[in-house]
């Protein structure tokens, strides 16, 4: 599955979780928080929807690993997220919370 099916998500993951992302943030939580503070509500909502669609279609860890790598995402599972699926679930929840925030 190419990035064209999930364009905003692929752009976000490749741009923020690039090869050197760990040098720019203390962890994925900090990086996501930084992004959510600057992104538009429409973009946040769209990415949350794309994460949900991706998770519904690609439940296998090896599928997710391949897609994320294809998109230039260098996130590797680490506690508390033991798998990419768990991390994407957390990411979807974070984006949905931000999208629903009255500050948006």
C-alpha positions as a Markdown table, in Angstrom:
| # | Residue | x | y | z |
|---|---|---|---|---|
| 1 | Unk | 0.0 | 0.0 | 0.0 |
| 2 | Unk | 1.5 | 3.3 | -1.0 |
| 3 | Unk | 1.6 | 6.6 | 0.7 |
| 4 | Unk | -1.2 | 7.8 | -1.7 |
| 5 | Unk | -3.7 | 5.9 | 0.4 |
| 6 | Unk | -2.7 | 7.7 | 3.6 |
| 7 | Unk | -1.1 | 10.9 | 2.3 |
| 8 | Unk | -1.3 | 13.1 | 5.4 |
| 9 | Unk | -0.2 | 10.2 | 7.7 |
| 10 | Unk | 2.7 | 9.3 | 5.5 |
| 11 | Unk | 3.8 | 12.9 | 5.3 |
| 12 | Unk | 3.6 | 13.3 | 9.1 |
| 13 | Unk | 5.5 | 10.1 | 9.9 |
| 14 | Unk | 8.2 | 10.7 | 7.3 |
| 15 | Unk | 8.7 | 14.3 | 8.3 |
| 16 | Unk | 8.6 | 13.9 | 12.1 |
| 17 | Unk | 9.9 | 10.4 | 12.6 |
| 18 | Unk | 12.8 | 10.6 | 10.2 |
| 19 | Unk | 16.1 | 8.9 | 10.6 |
| 20 | Unk | 17.4 | 11.4 | 13.2 |
| 21 | Unk | 14.2 | 12.1 | 15.1 |
| 22 | Unk | 15.5 | 10.8 | 18.4 |
| 23 | Unk | 18.1 | 13.6 | 18.4 |
| 24 | Unk | 15.3 | 16.2 | 18.1 |
| 25 | Unk | 12.9 | 15.0 | 20.9 |
| 26 | Unk | 13.1 | 13.1 | 24.2 |
| 27 | Unk | 10.6 | 10.6 | 22.9 |
| 28 | Unk | 7.7 | 10.0 | 20.5 |
| 29 | Unk | 5.3 | 11.6 | 23.1 |
| 30 | Unk | 7.2 | 14.9 | 23.0 |
| 31 | Unk | 7.4 | 14.9 | 19.3 |
| 32 | Unk | 3.7 | 14.3 | 18.8 |
| 33 | Unk | 2.9 | 17.0 | 21.4 |
| 34 | Unk | 5.0 | 19.5 | 19.5 |
| 35 | Unk | 3.3 | 18.6 | 16.3 |
| 36 | Unk | -0.2 | 18.8 | 17.8 |
| 37 | Unk | 0.5 | 22.3 | 19.1 |
| 38 | Unk | 1.1 | 23.7 | 15.6 |
| 39 | Unk | -1.0 | 21.7 | 13.2 |
| 40 | Unk | -4.5 | 22.8 | 12.1 |
| 41 | Unk | -7.6 | 21.1 | 13.5 |
| 42 | Unk | -8.5 | 19.9 | 10.0 |
| 43 | Unk | -5.1 | 18.3 | 9.5 |
| 44 | Unk | -5.1 | 16.6 | 13.0 |
| 45 | Unk | -8.6 | 15.2 | 12.3 |
| 46 | Unk | -7.6 | 13.9 | 8.8 |
| 47 | Unk | -4.5 | 12.2 | 10.2 |
| 48 | Unk | -6.5 | 10.6 | 13.0 |
| 49 | Unk | -8.9 | 9.2 | 10.4 |
| 50 | Unk | -6.0 | 7.9 | 8.2 |
| 51 | Unk | -4.5 | 6.2 | 11.3 |
| 52 | Unk | -7.9 | 4.5 | 12.0 |
| 53 | Unk | -8.2 | 3.4 | 8.4 |
| 54 | Unk | -4.6 | 2.0 | 8.4 |
| 55 | Unk | -5.2 | 0.1 | 11.6 |
| 56 | Unk | -8.4 | -1.4 | 10.3 |
| 57 | Unk | -6.8 | -2.6 | 7.1 |
| 58 | Unk | -3.3 | -3.6 | 8.3 |
| 59 | Unk | -3.4 | -5.3 | 11.7 |
| 60 | Unk | -0.3 | -7.4 | 11.2 |
| 61 | Unk | 2.9 | -6.0 | 12.7 |
| 62 | Unk | 5.0 | -7.0 | 9.7 |
| 63 | Unk | 2.6 | -5.1 | 7.4 |
| 64 | Unk | 2.8 | -2.0 | 9.6 |
| 65 | Unk | 6.6 | -2.2 | 9.8 |
| 66 | Unk | 6.9 | -2.4 | 6.0 |
| 67 | Unk | 4.6 | 0.5 | 5.4 |
| 68 | Unk | 6.2 | 2.8 | 8.0 |
| 69 | Unk | 9.6 | 2.0 | 6.6 |
| 70 | Unk | 8.4 | 2.7 | 3.1 |
| 71 | Unk | 7.2 | 6.1 | 4.3 |
| 72 | Unk | 10.5 | 7.0 | 5.9 |
| 73 | Unk | 9.3 | 6.5 | 9.5 |
| 74 | Unk | 12.1 | 5.3 | 11.7 |
| 75 | Unk | 10.0 | 4.7 | 14.9 |
| 76 | Unk | 10.9 | 1.5 | 16.6 |
| 77 | Unk | 8.6 | 0.1 | 19.3 |
| 78 | Unk | 9.7 | 0.9 | 22.8 |
| 79 | Unk | 7.9 | 0.8 | 26.1 |
| 80 | Unk | 5.1 | 1.5 | 26.8 |
| 81 | Unk | 4.3 | 0.7 | 23.1 |
| 82 | Unk | 5.5 | -2.8 | 22.5 |
| 83 | Unk | 4.4 | -2.9 | 18.9 |
| 84 | Unk | 3.8 | -0.5 | 16.0 |
| 85 | Unk | 0.1 | -1.4 | 16.3 |
| 86 | Unk | 0.1 | -0.3 | 19.9 |
| 87 | Unk | 1.9 | 2.9 | 19.1 |
| 88 | Unk | -0.5 | 3.7 | 16.2 |
| 89 | Unk | -3.4 | 3.1 | 18.6 |
| 90 | Unk | -1.9 | 5.6 | 21.1 |
| 91 | Unk | -1.2 | 8.0 | 18.2 |
| 92 | Unk | -4.7 | 7.8 | 17.0 |
| 93 | Unk | -6.0 | 8.5 | 20.5 |
| 94 | Unk | -3.7 | 11.5 | 20.9 |
| 95 | Unk | -4.8 | 12.9 | 17.6 |
| 96 | Unk | -8.5 | 12.4 | 18.3 |
| 97 | Unk | -8.1 | 14.1 | 21.7 |
| 98 | Unk | -6.4 | 17.0 | 20.1 |
| 99 | Unk | -9.0 | 17.2 | 17.4 |
| 100 | Unk | -11.8 | 17.3 | 20.0 |
| 101 | Unk | -10.1 | 19.9 | 22.1 |
| 102 | Unk | -12.0 | 23.2 | 22.4 |
| 103 | Unk | -8.8 | 25.1 | 21.8 |
| 104 | Unk | -8.9 | 24.0 | 18.2 |
